[in-house]
Amino acid sequence: MLKRFSVSLEEELLAQFDDYITRHGYSNRSEAVRDLIRGRLIHEAWEQDSEVVGVVTLVYDHHQAKLQERITEVQHDYYQLITSSTHVHMDHHNCLEVTIVKGLASQVRELAEGMIALRGVKSGNLTMSSTGDDLH
């Protein structure tokens, strides 16, 4: 069930919000507000060490000595968190490793940091989201 509420904003803040809505393609203010609220609730779930899902992405030079083995070792240390892992050959030198994870936020962060910090990783990122159980 939808509930209405009103928000009072300074004129300049509202103008900035309307620009944000336009840039991001929202159809109306309500959709943008809902999305921002969900985003904050997801962020809070990470801080409270709730269960999250996430994606760890790594870009690395596959010629780096034993790097693929070390990535696999870290993944095996956290096997209970890993749902799926995909390896993509981007070009002759560079590979993309995409690992989908699910677990407590602290454990997911620990896994991601362990992979991203490996010597030879050119770029690494963790994107976390809620499992959706608590969001409507």
Secondary structure by P-SEA (a helix, b strand, c coil): cbbbbbbbbcaaaaaaaaaaaaaaccccaaaaaaaaaaaaaaaaaaaacccccbbbbbbbcccccaaaaaaaaaaaaacccccbbbbbbccccbbbbbbbbbccaaaaaaaaaaaaacccccbbbbbbbccccccc
